[in-house]
Amino acid sequence: MNKFGLYTKFTTHEGRRDELAGMLLEAAQGMASVEGCDVYAINIPDEDPTGVWVTEVWNDSSAHQASLSLEEAKSLIQKARPLIAGIEQIKLTTLGGKGI
């Protein structure tokens, strides 16, 4: 039952973290109806005022890729770009666990 996992760290411009986190939380609500998405969680680190982490688990990488072509995703990406100073991603094979 391997799945596709992804950790994405967004580094925002100074003072823009909460704005980006809010946008991503809205996106997370929309993920409830996206086929193939099991987990889409937004996290902020206690000691990093510019960091926002997104934890994702998908049925497979093609389901994740398909989600990026949705109009809602494209719109969010356009609105979020000016807030983001950098992006780091870690792609994973999710083996299982609670909630999966």
N, C-alpha and C positions, 0 to 999 in steps of 0.2 A: 504494500500500500504506500509506496513512495510518492511524495508530493513535492512540489516546487516551493521552496521558501526563499524569502528575500528580506534582508535587513537593509534599510536605506537611511543614511544619516544626512540630513539637510543641515547645512550651516547657513544661518540667516545673516543678513546685515544687522548691525547693532540696533537693538530696539524693535526688531521686526518678528521675533520668534512667536509671540502670542498670536499675531495676525496670521502667520503661516499655519500654526497649529490649529487655529479656528477653521481655516479653509480645508485642512486635511480632515478635521473632525466632520465637517459637512460631507466631504467625499466618502468618509467611512460609513455614514448613514446611507448613502446611495449604493454602497457595495452590498447591502442586504439583498438586492435584486439582481446582482451580477452573477451570472452562471460561472461556477468553477472557483469562486473565492470563498475560502473557509475562514480566514482570519485577515483582518485589516485593522491593526491597532496603532494608535498614535501615542507616542511617549515623549516626555521631555526629561532630560537629565537634571538632577538637582544642582549639580556643580557647573553647568555649562549654559550660560544665558543666551547663547545663540544656536543651540542644538535642538533639533527635532528628529526623532527616530520613528520610522514606520516599520512595523513588523507585519509581514504578509505571508500567508500560506495559501497556495493555489493547487488545484487538481494537477496541473502541469504547466510548463512554461508557455505553452501556446494559449492557454486560458488567460494568463497574465498579459501576453502580447495583445490578445484580442481586446482586452479591457482598455488598453491605451488608445485604441481607435474609436472609442465611444466619444460622442460630441461633448458629454459632460467632462470627461477626462481631458480632452483637448482644451476646453475652456479653462479648466482649473490650472492646467500647466501654463497657459498664457498669462493668467492673472498672478500666478505664484512666482514666475520667473524674476520679476524685479526685486523680490524679497530675498532671493537665494544667492548666497556668496559661493557656495560649493556643495557638491554632492558626492558621497561615497556609497558604494553598494557592495553587499556581500551576498552572493547567490549560494543557496544551500539545497541539499536534498533533505526534506523533512521526512523522518521515518515514522513518526507517530507521537502520541502523548495525550495528555488530558485535553479535551476540546477538539481533538483532531480525529 
